[in-house]
Amino acid sequence: MDEATVIPTPARHDENFWSAVMAQVEPAWSEPGDDETFEMDGKVLDAARALAERISTRAHAYRTAGQPFDAALMAAPDLQLALLRSLYEARLSVDRLAESAATAAGRGGASYTQLGAAWGGIKRQSARLKWPHAVVKRPADESIPLDYAGGAAVIHHDPGADAWWYTATAADRQEEESEAAYDTSAEAIARATEFLLTHAPPARPDTV
């Protein structure tokens, strides 16, 4: 890697951590290879099969009868329908997570062109239509709303201190109000995002 492309890697306690984190790296990612996409397919399938086993009528009958669920049962057409329903839920989960990621990236300074490139190379206008509230142009002193990980935050500017701060309510109803201590809105957004993610709702337990 050239010296010009060396990416700073300060530790979390370093005073320059957030300024380094919020400085966008280009390119933002490398294209995943076949091995990585196949691994992703496997993880999605594992999650969808787990849900299919929970919602399947046949699987419920086996649990009620105290019988173990044999993997061969997945060959049943009704279980494949339950798997298809689960994969639909997986698609909805992807859409929700993508909206959160696009919003956090956009409020942190990413453009619709960059969001579109990340979403499989769609055009800027298509990205704007898909996530109309992700990138918002506002006057420097106007508050910025942010929804993430089931919670919400508002990023404020203190003109007297020429600094940014935030108020946030996480998914678990925990609240936080920061000091006006951030030099840029992007840094305040990053800190608010961290708080919301830390207090995100836990994974739903398996149900019988």
C-alpha angles and dihedrals in degrees: 000000000000120000088244091060099046108128117218114239108193119175120253092258094051114112089229094051099103096041088053093045093051095048102096117238118220122240092030094200144001120240112267116245128227093266091055095047092047089051089051090050089053094051093048090048092050091052093045093048091051090054092043090056090052096050100034115113091212093049089049089054090053092050091048090051091049091242121143117248107245115208088229088071088074086078089071111106092227090055090050087053089052088050090050089052089050092051088053088055088049089055091052089050090052090051092051093046091046091054090051092048093046092049094048091047094045095047087048092058107277117138129227088252089059093044090052092049090052091049095065097290101297117164124268093251091050090052090050091052092047096048105020094170100043098092114038125178111210138162111273093255098046120108119250121216120214129188115193140153093358094307137086138226138183120213114212135192122221105206092191093059093028087227139118131238138169145216117208141181114195129210090263089055093251111146132207135182116190130209118257089260108124123099095208138030088237091061092048090049090051092052092046090049090051091052093048092048093049089055097040118138114274121248111277112258119243113269129209 
